[in-house]
Amino acid sequence: IINFANGLLAEQIFQGIILASAVIGFAYGLIIEQFGWTVYIVLGGFAVSCLLTLPPWPMYRQNPLSWQPALPETTGETLQKPQENLKKKKHK
């Protein structure tokens, strides 16, 4: 098994299943000339991909990412949020 980053592995699995179900659904719908089956197959692939990638399965938690520590918040008048600066301006 190739060792990918957690989010990258889930994203690749999700996109791969969606793409495979779209190709299979399109081909099957084209052969039997029923567009509805194409939609059903793609929706089924979407459901399977969601089931495999959305829950926090252990295979995605093997190599957790290390995050930087949060910066301490500074208090003072010099550092204001942009929204506060806009509210203080008065137009004449």
VMD Tcl script that draws the C-alpha trace (Angstrom):
set ca {
  {0.00 0.00 0.00}
  {1.29 3.44 -0.89}
  {1.51 5.78 2.09}
  {-0.38 8.99 1.23}
  {-1.38 11.89 3.43}
  {-4.71 11.30 5.15}
  {-6.77 13.83 3.21}
  {-5.12 13.00 -0.08}
  {-5.93 9.29 0.23}
  {-9.58 9.96 1.03}
  {-9.83 12.46 -1.83}
  {-8.28 10.03 -4.32}
  {-10.59 7.21 -3.24}
  {-13.61 9.52 -3.49}
  {-12.71 10.82 -6.95}
  {-11.75 7.37 -8.23}
  {-15.07 5.81 -7.24}
  {-17.05 8.74 -8.67}
  {-15.12 8.59 -11.95}
  {-15.46 4.80 -12.25}
  {-19.18 4.87 -11.52}
  {-19.69 7.72 -14.02}
  {-17.89 5.80 -16.79}
  {-19.68 2.54 -16.00}
  {-23.03 4.28 -15.66}
  {-22.61 6.18 -18.91}
  {-21.56 3.06 -20.83}
  {-24.40 0.95 -19.38}
  {-26.97 3.70 -19.97}
  {-25.76 4.12 -23.53}
  {-25.95 0.39 -24.24}
  {-29.47 -0.08 -22.90}
  {-30.54 3.43 -23.98}
  {-31.87 4.37 -20.55}
  {-30.46 7.55 -19.00}
  {-32.11 6.73 -15.68}
  {-29.73 3.82 -15.11}
  {-26.79 6.16 -15.62}
  {-28.10 8.40 -12.86}
  {-28.76 5.44 -10.53}
  {-25.26 4.04 -11.01}
  {-23.59 7.42 -10.46}
  {-25.69 8.02 -7.33}
  {-24.79 4.53 -6.09}
  {-21.11 5.29 -6.66}
  {-21.51 8.57 -4.81}
  {-23.12 6.77 -1.85}
  {-20.35 4.14 -1.75}
  {-17.63 6.79 -1.95}
  {-19.24 8.78 0.86}
  {-19.48 5.65 2.99}
  {-15.78 4.90 2.43}
  {-14.36 8.40 2.83}
  {-16.53 10.48 5.18}
  {-16.33 8.50 8.45}
  {-12.98 8.70 10.27}
  {-11.87 5.15 9.46}
  {-8.62 3.97 11.12}
  {-6.81 3.74 7.77}
  {-7.08 7.55 7.45}
  {-5.82 8.16 11.00}
  {-2.56 6.19 10.78}
  {-0.37 9.22 10.02}
  {-1.93 12.30 11.61}
  {-0.76 15.72 10.49}
  {1.16 17.81 13.02}
  {-0.23 21.32 13.23}
  {1.62 24.45 14.25}
  {0.72 25.75 17.70}
  {-1.74 28.63 17.77}
  {-0.27 32.11 18.07}
  {-1.13 33.96 21.27}
  {-3.76 36.61 20.76}
  {-2.56 40.17 21.32}
  {-4.78 42.83 22.81}
  {-4.46 46.45 21.81}
  {-5.96 49.25 19.79}
  {-3.34 49.03 17.06}
  {-4.58 45.66 15.85}
  {-8.22 45.98 14.86}
  {-10.31 43.79 12.67}
  {-11.04 45.22 9.20}
  {-14.78 45.22 9.96}
  {-14.22 47.47 13.00}
  {-12.30 49.99 10.90}
  {-15.15 50.19 8.41}
  {-17.76 50.75 11.11}
  {-15.92 53.72 12.64}
  {-15.78 55.71 9.39}
  {-18.53 58.27 8.98}
  {-19.46 59.49 5.54}
  {-20.70 63.04 5.11}
}
mol new
graphics top color blue
foreach p $ca { graphics top sphere $p radius 0.5 }
foreach p [lrange $ca 0 end-1] q [lrange $ca 1 end] { graphics top cylinder $p $q radius 0.2 }
display resetview
